[in-house]
Amino acid sequence: MSKEQGMQEKGMDRRSLLLGGVGLAVAAGSLSAAEPVASKVKTPTSDRIPMYLPRTEFVLEAIVDIGRNSALGNGPLGERRMVEITGGTFEGPGLRGKVIPYGGMDRQLIRRDGIKRMDALYELQTDDGAVLTIRNQVIVDDGKKPRYAFSAVEISAPDGPYAWLNRVQLVGMHAGSLRPERQAVVIRVYKLV
Protein backbone atom coordinates (compact mmCIF):
# COMPACT_ATOMS: atom_id res chain seq x y z
CA MET A 1 0.00 0.00 0.00
CA SER A 2 1.39 3.39 -0.96
CA LYS A 3 1.71 6.22 1.56
CA GLU A 4 -1.02 8.16 -0.30
CA GLN A 5 -3.41 5.18 -0.18
CA GLY A 6 -2.78 4.82 3.58
CA MET A 7 -3.56 8.51 4.11
CA GLN A 8 -6.80 8.17 2.11
CA GLU A 9 -7.90 5.19 4.22
CA LYS A 10 -7.46 7.37 7.32
CA GLY A 11 -9.68 10.05 5.75
CA MET A 12 -6.73 12.25 4.78
CA ASP A 13 -5.62 13.30 1.33
CA ARG A 14 -3.25 15.91 -0.07
CA ARG A 15 -6.11 18.40 -0.48
CA SER A 16 -7.13 18.04 3.19
CA LEU A 17 -3.56 18.50 4.34
CA LEU A 18 -3.14 21.55 2.10
CA LEU A 19 -6.39 23.11 3.34
CA GLY A 20 -5.36 22.41 6.92
CA GLY A 21 -2.11 24.27 6.24
CA VAL A 22 -4.08 27.24 4.86
CA GLY A 23 -6.16 27.27 8.06
CA LEU A 24 -3.00 27.34 10.16
CA ALA A 25 -1.61 30.18 8.05
CA VAL A 26 -4.79 32.21 8.61
CA ALA A 27 -4.67 31.53 12.34
CA ALA A 28 -1.13 32.89 12.30
CA GLY A 29 -2.37 36.00 10.46
CA SER A 30 -0.32 35.47 7.31
CA LEU A 31 -3.19 35.81 4.81
CA SER A 32 -5.05 39.02 4.14
CA ALA A 33 -8.72 39.32 5.04
CA ALA A 34 -9.59 39.60 1.33
CA GLU A 35 -8.61 35.99 0.61
CA PRO A 36 -11.28 33.31 0.99
CA VAL A 37 -10.34 30.48 3.31
CA ALA A 38 -11.36 26.88 2.87
CA SER A 39 -13.19 25.81 5.97
CA LYS A 40 -14.34 22.52 7.42
CA VAL A 41 -17.53 24.35 8.35
CA LYS A 42 -20.18 23.92 5.70
CA THR A 43 -23.23 26.17 5.56
CA PRO A 44 -26.08 26.29 3.04
CA THR A 45 -24.26 29.12 1.23
CA SER A 46 -20.56 28.35 1.75
CA ASP A 47 -20.25 26.73 -1.69
CA ARG A 48 -21.45 29.96 -3.36
CA ILE A 49 -20.27 32.68 -0.97
CA PRO A 50 -16.65 32.36 0.23
CA MET A 51 -16.03 31.97 3.97
CA TYR A 52 -13.65 34.55 5.45
CA LEU A 53 -12.06 34.21 8.86
CA PRO A 54 -11.74 37.55 10.68
CA ARG A 55 -8.32 38.81 11.70
CA THR A 56 -7.47 41.38 14.34
CA GLU A 57 -5.06 44.29 14.72
CA PHE A 58 -3.98 45.64 18.11
CA VAL A 59 -5.49 49.05 18.98
CA LEU A 60 -4.61 49.72 22.62
CA GLU A 61 -3.89 48.38 26.08
CA ALA A 62 -5.50 50.14 29.04
CA ILE A 63 -4.43 49.73 32.65
CA VAL A 64 -7.63 50.67 34.46
CA ASP A 65 -7.43 51.49 38.16
CA ILE A 66 -10.46 50.35 40.11
CA GLY A 67 -11.85 51.42 43.46
CA ARG A 68 -14.73 50.57 45.72
CA ASN A 69 -16.88 47.57 44.89
CA SER A 70 -20.50 48.27 45.84
CA ALA A 71 -22.96 45.41 46.27
CA LEU A 72 -26.36 46.22 44.74
CA GLY A 73 -28.15 43.10 45.97
CA ASN A 74 -29.30 39.91 44.37
CA GLY A 75 -31.72 39.95 41.47
CA PRO A 76 -33.46 37.22 39.50
CA LEU A 77 -30.34 36.70 37.37
CA GLY A 78 -27.75 36.81 40.16
CA GLU A 79 -25.62 39.15 42.27
CA ARG A 80 -25.37 42.77 41.08
CA ARG A 81 -22.34 44.99 41.77
CA MET A 82 -20.81 48.29 40.71
CA VAL A 83 -17.05 48.99 40.66
CA GLU A 84 -15.57 52.50 40.50
CA ILE A 85 -13.13 53.30 37.70
CA THR A 86 -10.64 55.61 39.40
CA GLY A 87 -8.00 56.30 36.73
CA GLY A 88 -5.23 54.64 34.77
CA THR A 89 -3.37 54.91 31.49
CA PHE A 90 -3.64 53.58 27.94
CA GLU A 91 -1.33 53.20 24.98
CA GLY A 92 -1.40 51.84 21.46
CA PRO A 93 -0.10 52.69 17.97
CA GLY A 94 -0.88 56.41 17.56
CA LEU A 95 -2.85 56.50 20.85
CA ARG A 96 -1.71 57.39 24.34
CA GLY A 97 -3.22 59.03 27.38
CA LYS A 98 -5.03 58.55 30.67
CA VAL A 99 -8.21 57.02 31.98
CA ILE A 100 -10.16 60.00 33.33
CA PRO A 101 -10.24 59.64 37.15
CA TYR A 102 -13.69 58.78 38.52
CA GLY A 103 -15.05 59.12 34.98
CA GLY A 104 -16.97 55.87 34.94
CA MET A 105 -18.27 52.67 36.50
CA ASP A 106 -18.23 48.97 35.78
CA ARG A 107 -21.63 47.39 36.37
CA GLN A 108 -21.35 43.67 37.04
CA LEU A 109 -23.72 40.75 37.21
CA ILE A 110 -22.47 37.50 38.75
CA ARG A 111 -24.93 35.02 37.29
CA ARG A 112 -26.11 31.97 39.19
CA ASP A 113 -24.12 29.74 36.81
CA GLY A 114 -20.87 31.54 37.77
CA ILE A 115 -20.53 33.64 34.60
CA LYS A 116 -19.62 37.29 35.21
CA ARG A 117 -21.16 39.91 32.87
CA MET A 118 -19.53 43.33 33.02
CA ASP A 119 -20.70 46.54 31.38
CA ALA A 120 -18.10 49.29 31.83
CA LEU A 121 -18.65 52.87 30.66
CA TYR A 122 -15.82 55.36 31.09
CA GLU A 123 -13.70 58.00 29.34
CA LEU A 124 -10.12 58.13 28.10
CA GLN A 125 -8.28 61.37 27.38
CA THR A 126 -5.52 61.31 24.77
CA ASP A 127 -2.27 63.19 25.32
CA ASP A 128 -3.47 65.79 22.80
CA GLY A 129 -6.75 66.38 24.70
CA ALA A 130 -9.35 64.32 22.79
CA VAL A 131 -11.90 62.51 24.98
CA LEU A 132 -12.88 58.99 23.93
CA THR A 133 -15.92 57.31 25.49
CA ILE A 134 -15.48 53.56 26.03
CA ARG A 135 -18.23 50.99 26.47
CA ASN A 136 -16.80 47.56 27.20
CA GLN A 137 -19.24 44.64 27.58
CA VAL A 138 -17.40 41.59 28.90
CA ILE A 139 -18.23 37.94 29.52
CA VAL A 140 -15.92 36.16 31.99
CA ASP A 141 -15.92 32.44 32.71
CA ASP A 142 -13.31 31.70 35.37
CA GLY A 143 -14.35 28.04 35.30
CA LYS A 144 -12.87 27.48 31.83
CA LYS A 145 -9.17 26.73 31.38
CA PRO A 146 -7.76 28.90 29.99
CA ARG A 147 -9.96 31.60 31.46
CA TYR A 148 -12.56 32.99 29.02
CA ALA A 149 -12.74 36.80 29.21
CA PHE A 150 -13.69 38.51 25.93
CA SER A 151 -15.71 41.59 25.12
CA ALA A 152 -17.42 43.79 22.55
CA VAL A 153 -15.89 47.26 22.75
CA GLU A 154 -17.37 50.48 21.43
CA ILE A 155 -15.33 53.68 21.31
CA SER A 156 -17.02 56.99 20.59
CA ALA A 157 -14.45 59.51 19.35
CA PRO A 158 -14.74 63.17 18.33
CA ASP A 159 -14.13 64.32 14.76
CA GLY A 160 -10.43 64.52 13.99
CA PRO A 161 -7.50 62.12 14.17
CA TYR A 162 -9.35 59.47 16.22
CA ALA A 163 -12.60 59.45 14.20
CA TRP A 164 -11.51 56.15 12.59
CA LEU A 165 -12.42 54.47 15.92
CA ASN A 166 -16.09 55.22 15.15
CA ARG A 167 -15.93 53.18 11.93
CA VAL A 168 -14.48 49.84 13.07
CA GLN A 169 -15.72 46.84 15.02
CA LEU A 170 -13.68 46.43 18.19
CA VAL A 171 -13.25 43.40 20.41
CA GLY A 172 -11.39 43.12 23.65
CA MET A 173 -9.84 40.88 26.23
CA HIS A 174 -10.01 41.32 29.98
CA ALA A 175 -6.36 40.24 30.15
CA GLY A 176 -6.09 40.06 33.92
CA SER A 177 -5.55 41.82 37.21
CA LEU A 178 -2.43 43.57 38.55
CA ARG A 179 -3.39 42.80 42.17
CA PRO A 180 -1.92 42.78 44.76
CA GLU A 181 0.69 45.28 43.48
CA ARG A 182 -1.97 47.59 42.05
CA GLN A 183 -5.77 47.73 42.18
CA ALA A 184 -6.04 47.64 38.40
CA VAL A 185 -7.11 45.45 35.50
CA VAL A 186 -5.56 45.18 32.04
CA ILE A 187 -7.83 45.58 29.01
CA ARG A 188 -6.57 44.91 25.47
CA VAL A 189 -8.56 46.15 22.48
CA TYR A 190 -8.33 44.94 18.87
CA LYS A 191 -10.09 45.91 15.64
CA LEU A 192 -11.52 43.30 13.30
CA VAL A 193 -10.06 43.54 9.79
C-alpha positions in Angstrom: 0.0 0.0 0.0 1.4 3.4 -1.0 1.7 6.2 1.6 -1.0 8.2 -0.3 -3.4 5.2 -0.2 -2.8 4.8 3.6 -3.6 8.5 4.1 -6.8 8.2 2.1 -7.9 5.2 4.2 -7.5 7.4 7.3 -9.7 10.0 5.8 -6.7 12.2 4.8 -5.6 13.3 1.3 -3.2 15.9 -0.1 -6.1 18.4 -0.5 -7.1 18.0 3.2 -3.6 18.5 4.3 -3.1 21.6 2.1 -6.4 23.1 3.3 -5.4 22.4 6.9 -2.1 24.3 6.2 -4.1 27.2 4.9 -6.2 27.3 8.1 -3.0 27.3 10.2 -1.6 30.2 8.1 -4.8 32.2 8.6 -4.7 31.5 12.3 -1.1 32.9 12.3 -2.4 36.0 10.5 -0.3 35.5 7.3 -3.2 35.8 4.8 -5.0 39.0 4.1 -8.7 39.3 5.0 -9.6 39.6 1.3 -8.6 36.0 0.6 -11.3 33.3 1.0 -10.3 30.5 3.3 -11.4 26.9 2.9 -13.2 25.8 6.0 -14.3 22.5 7.4 -17.5 24.3 8.4 -20.2 23.9 5.7 -23.2 26.2 5.6 -26.1 26.3 3.0 -24.3 29.1 1.2 -20.6 28.4 1.8 -20.3 26.7 -1.7 -21.4 30.0 -3.4 -20.3 32.7 -1.0 -16.6 32.4 0.2 -16.0 32.0 4.0 -13.7 34.6 5.5 -12.1 34.2 8.9 -11.7 37.5 10.7 -8.3 38.8 11.7 -7.5 41.4 14.3 -5.1 44.3 14.7 -4.0 45.6 18.1 -5.5 49.0 19.0 -4.6 49.7 22.6 -3.9 48.4 26.1 -5.5 50.1 29.0 -4.4 49.7 32.7 -7.6 50.7 34.5 -7.4 51.5 38.2 -10.5 50.3 40.1 -11.9 51.4 43.5 -14.7 50.6 45.7 -16.9 47.6 44.9 -20.5 48.3 45.8 -23.0 45.4 46.3 -26.4 46.2 44.7 -28.1 43.1 46.0 -29.3 39.9 44.4 -31.7 39.9 41.5 -33.5 37.2 39.5 -30.3 36.7 37.4 -27.8 36.8 40.2 -25.6 39.1 42.3 -25.4 42.8 41.1 -22.3 45.0 41.8 -20.8 48.3 40.7 -17.1 49.0 40.7 -15.6 52.5 40.5 -13.1 53.3 37.7 -10.6 55.6 39.4 -8.0 56.3 36.7 -5.2 54.6 34.8 -3.4 54.9 31.5 -3.6 53.6 27.9 -1.3 53.2 25.0 -1.4 51.8 21.5 -0.1 52.7 18.0 -0.9 56.4 17.6 -2.9 56.5 20.8 -1.7 57.4 24.3 -3.2 59.0 27.4 -5.0 58.5 30.7 -8.2 57.0 32.0 -10.2 60.0 33.3 -10.2 59.6 37.1 -13.7 58.8 38.5 -15.0 59.1 35.0 -17.0 55.9 34.9 -18.3 52.7 36.5 -18.2 49.0 35.8 -21.6 47.4 36.4 -21.3 43.7 37.0 -23.7 40.7 37.2 -22.5 37.5 38.8 -24.9 35.0 37.3 -26.1 32.0 39.2 -24.1 29.7 36.8 -20.9 31.5 37.8 -20.5 33.6 34.6 -19.6 37.3 35.2 -21.2 39.9 32.9 -19.5 43.3 33.0 -20.7 46.5 31.4 -18.1 49.3 31.8 -18.7 52.9 30.7 -15.8 55.4 31.1 -13.7 58.0 29.3 -10.1 58.1 28.1 -8.3 61.4 27.4 -5.5 61.3 24.8 -2.3 63.2 25.3 -3.5 65.8 22.8 -6.8 66.4 24.7 -9.4 64.3 22.8 -11.9 62.5 25.0 -12.9 59.0 23.9 -15.9 57.3 25.5 -15.5 53.6 26.0 -18.2 51.0 26.5 -16.8 47.6 27.2 -19.2 44.6 27.6 -17.4 41.6 28.9 -18.2 37.9 29.5 -15.9 36.2 32.0 -15.9 32.4 32.7 -13.3 31.7 35.4 -14.4 28.0 35.3 -12.9 27.5 31.8 -9.2 26.7 31.4 -7.8 28.9 30.0 -10.0 31.6 31.5 -12.6 33.0 29.0 -12.7 36.8 29.2 -13.7 38.5 25.9 -15.7 41.6 25.1 -17.4 43.8 22.6 -15.9 47.3 22.7 -17.4 50.5 21.4 -15.3 53.7 21.3 -17.0 57.0 20.6 -14.4 59.5 19.3 -14.7 63.2 18.3 -14.1 64.3 14.8 -10.4 64.5 14.0 -7.5 62.1 14.2 -9.3 59.5 16.2 -12.6 59.4 14.2 -11.5 56.1 12.6 -12.4 54.5 15.9 -16.1 55.2 15.1 -15.9 53.2 11.9 -14.5 49.8 13.1 -15.7 46.8 15.0 -13.7 46.4 18.2 -13.2 43.4 20.4 -11.4 43.1 23.7 -9.8 40.9 26.2 -10.0 41.3 30.0 -6.4 40.2 30.1 -6.1 40.1 33.9 -5.5 41.8 37.2 -2.4 43.6 38.5 -3.4 42.8 42.2 -1.9 42.8 44.8 0.7 45.3 43.5 -2.0 47.6 42.1 -5.8 47.7 42.2 -6.0 47.6 38.4 -7.1 45.5 35.5 -5.6 45.2 32.0 -7.8 45.6 29.0 -6.6 44.9 25.5 -8.6 46.1 22.5 -8.3 44.9 18.9 -10.1 45.9 15.6 -11.5 43.3 13.3 -10.1 43.5 9.8 
